[in-house]
Amino acid sequence: MPERVFIKVVGFTDVERHALNTVFRLSGERDAAYALWAPDAPSAPQLALIDGQSYEARLELALPSADPSLKMIWVGDAPPPSAWRSFSRPLLWPHVLHAVDTLFGVAEAPAVDLDLDLDFDAQGGPDTLPPEEVPTAARALLINPDGEERLYLRARLALAGVVFMDEASSVAEALAMMQSQPYAVVVADLAAPGMGGWQGAQQLQAAATPPASLLISTSLGGWRVRRQARKAGVQGLMHKPFDPTELADLLRKVERALAA
């Protein structure tokens, strides 16, 4: 049975994530089976793969809990001194895989039997892939007029394993998007246009395709807020200013609920 190696992945586009997931899947037939690390994984990550062009990368480097001994592969310009290896874009996944194999002592690994460096833009995007190759994963919708808060929440959701995300600045915009796209998680700010207190939360829950989890971010607190949230069908509250530990605990619960 191959050794299972957990890799922490931060950032990257949907298409790059799809290519990386393919690398992980194919590695199961080799000496070392690579797997995406999540907070509930049975062991700590043995490598971090960081998209240096992402907001999540800056957040990851600033976290006080970051492990300085964890080997890091940096993708993008200006790698930090702590990076073990760095690669520039356009990214060639076989080169990255070779570096990972070298780190974990996988000698003369067989070539990956798939072209992971397809020019998706030239071919019309990932939707041109055969249906069985299109990635399926939980998708989130952020409803918040504040761009900085949306960036922060995108980073926290990505670290929790939710990497497919859309954004809306109002409830009306979100409801229109929900007509054509189901969302596993919706994170709405209580002060977003159209929320009208808790009426917006009830509208989101009454949509034709309601989210599996509705989370509300708010600067309000107290038992009245918690009671109103329960009455509106809200699964969790994100109190502002955001507490990274509180958010991580809440998102782990959401992740477990989606996997059930």
Residue pairs with C-beta under 8 A, 6 or more apart in sequence:
2 27
2 28
2 29
2 30
2 31
2 32
2 33
3 31
3 32
3 33
3 104
4 32
4 33
4 35
5 32
5 33
5 34
5 35
5 46
5 47
5 104
6 35
6 36
6 37
6 41
6 43
6 44
6 45
6 46
7 24
7 34
7 35
7 36
7 37
7 45
7 46
7 47
7 48
7 49
7 100
8 37
8 45
8 47
8 48
8 49
8 70
9 17
9 20
9 36
9 37
9 48
9 49
10 48
10 49
10 50
10 51
10 54
10 56
10 57
10 60
10 158
10 159
11 50
11 51
11 52
11 53
11 54
11 55
11 56
11 57
11 158
12 20
12 51
12 54
12 75
12 163
14 126
14 135
14 163
14 164
15 120
15 125
15 126
16 51
16 91
17 135
17 163
18 126
18 129
18 133
18 135
19 93
19 116
19 117
20 49
20 93
21 36
21 135
22 114
22 116
23 34
23 93
23 96
23 97
23 112
23 116
24 33
24 34
24 35
24 36
26 112
26 113
26 114
27 33
27 34
27 97
30 106
30 109
30 110
31 106
31 107
31 109
32 101
32 104
32 105
32 106
34 100
35 41
36 161
37 44
37 45
38 160
38 161
38 255
39 160
39 248
39 252
39 255
40 252
40 255
40 256
44 67
45 70
46 70
46 71
46 104
47 70
47 71
47 72
47 73
47 100
47 103
48 60
48 70
48 71
48 72
48 73
49 72
49 73
49 75
49 96
50 57
50 60
50 72
50 73
50 74
50 75
50 83
51 57
51 75
51 76
52 74
52 75
52 76
52 77
52 78
52 79
52 86
53 75
53 76
53 77
53 89
54 155
55 151
55 152
55 154
55 155
56 154
56 155
56 158
56 159
57 76
59 152
59 155
59 159
60 66
60 159
61 80
63 244
68 82
71 84
71 103
72 80
72 82
72 83
72 84
73 83
73 84
73 85
73 86
73 87
73 96
73 99
73 100
74 80
74 83
74 85
74 86
74 87
75 86
75 87
75 88
75 89
75 91
75 96
76 86
76 88
76 89
77 88
79 86
84 103
85 99
87 95
87 96
87 99
90 117
91 117
92 117
93 112
93 116
93 117
94 111
94 112
94 116
94 117
97 109
97 112
98 109
100 106
101 109
120 126
120 128
126 134
126 135
127 134
137 162
137 163
137 164
138 161
138 162
138 164
138 184
138 185
138 258
139 162
139 164
139 165
139 166
139 181
139 182
139 183
139 184
139 185
140 157
140 162
140 164
140 165
140 166
140 183
140 184
140 185
140 186
140 187
141 165
141 166
141 167
141 168
141 174
141 177
141 178
141 181
141 183
141 185
141 186
141 187
141 211
142 150
142 153
142 154
142 165
142 166
142 167
142 168
142 187
143 167
143 168
143 169
143 170
143 171
143 173
143 174
143 186
143 187
143 188
143 189
143 192
144 150
144 153
144 167
144 169
144 187
144 188
144 189
144 192
144 217
145 169
145 170
145 189
145 192
145 193
146 189
149 189
149 217
150 167
152 242
153 187
153 217
153 238
154 165
156 242
156 244
156 247
156 248
156 251
157 163
157 165
157 185
157 187
157 251
158 165
159 248
159 251
160 248
160 251
160 252
160 254
160 255
161 255
162 184
162 185
162 251
162 255
166 177
166 181
166 183
168 174
168 177
169 192
169 193
170 192
170 193
170 194
171 188
171 192
171 193
171 194
171 195
171 200
171 203
171 204
172 193
172 194
174 186
174 188
174 204
175 203
175 204
175 207
178 186
178 204
178 207
178 208
178 209
178 211
179 207
179 208
179 209
182 209
182 211
183 209
183 211
184 211
184 212
184 213
184 258
185 211
185 212
185 213
185 215
185 254
185 258
186 204
186 211
186 213
186 214
186 215
187 215
187 216
187 217
187 238
188 195
188 200
188 201
188 204
188 214
188 215
188 216
188 217
189 195
189 216
189 217
189 218
190 197
190 198
190 201
190 216
190 217
190 218
190 220
191 218
191 219
192 200
194 200
194 203
195 201
197 228
198 228
198 229
198 231
198 232
201 214
201 216
201 229
201 232
201 233
201 234
202 232
202 233
204 210
204 211
204 214
205 211
205 214
205 232
205 233
212 257
212 258
213 235
213 236
213 254
213 257
213 258
214 233
214 234
214 235
215 234
215 235
215 236
215 237
215 238
215 250
215 254
216 229
216 232
216 234
216 236
216 237
216 238
217 237
217 238
217 239
217 240
217 242
218 225
218 237
218 238
218 239
218 240
219 239
219 240
219 241
221 239
225 237
226 237
229 237
235 254
235 257
236 250
236 253
236 254
238 246
238 247
238 250
239 246
